[in-house]
Amino acid sequence: MENLEIRVAVSADIDRLAALNHSCSSQYVWQLDLATEQSRNDINISLREVRLPRAVQVQYPRDHFSLADVWKTNAITLVAISEGVPVGYIRFLAQPTAESVWILDLVVETAARRKKVATSLIQRVEDWALERKNRQLFIEMSSKNHPAISLAKKMGFTFSGYNDHYYATQDVALFFGKLLKKF
């Protein structure tokens, strides 16, 4: 997207950011299969990409209306502005003990999707993390959010774990990580 400005969110942005369409459409999900073999005390986990018979609307796994309550707590929120209007945001949290940064939320308005807004937001967080000499960048997402999974993989993130029933919606969270350049 041309003329995209990325800046720290201010309180005047919050109502507009909360009103963005936080859902997405997906024709794929990552299905989690968990099997326990009692005789050997083994746990076998399989995650596989499954094509759905038709596209589904995937709801955002967090209550985005609570953004006003949490936007200035322990995380940083950056907003993408196009033609003076917020079109997306990213919330992230630095973990000093692990020298890592976690991307918690990434949302782009429907009309601005597939125009490199999300890529620009993630790149800005990566630059921020590199400036502070963080070692890793992580992003979390619902196993149903195929567009976000595809973007993370395209940007060099690799699968690094999952948590079943992670979100209040009981969705599985997938975690993707990326080692940052060494200084």
Beta strands, then each sheet from edge to edge (+ up, - down):
strand 1: 4-8
strand 2: 24-37
strand 3: 42-58
strand 4: 76-82
strand 5: 85-95
strand 6: 100-108
strand 7: 136-142
strand 8: 158-163
strand 9: 173-179
sheet 1: 1+ 4- 5+ 6- 7- 9+ 8-
sheet 2: 2+ 3-
end
